[in-house]
Amino acid sequence: MYEIDPARLDLVEEFRNNPGGPHSAELTLLVNRLRIMPMADRHILVCSKHNREWVLAKMPTVRGARVELLEDQVFDSYDKGVWEVFKRRWQTVTRVEMS
């Protein structure tokens, strides 16, 4: 499995600057690794208003249960929401907090 190096802030900046890709090979490995986190730690983005609003959410630990919407985390830009998901997953895996 791909091991994330918390010092690779160049990859974080690459993602921040272009969340939709295309990504370098190294960033693709990083993003794919962040996608396979345990469900209890996995943040996702839910579209609440078609192409206008997205809400941060946490995946449930039990299959079929509802996602937990974080109502105080609403985004009017898909890219801003995706960036927030990336930051939270990065912090969970690396224990390095980002602003």
Protein Blocks (a to p, Z undefined) as FASTA:
>chain_A
ZZddfklmmlmmmmmmmmnopadfklmmmmmmmmmgcfklmccdddfbghkbccdddddf
behiacdddfklccfbfklmmmmmmmmmmmmmnopacZZ
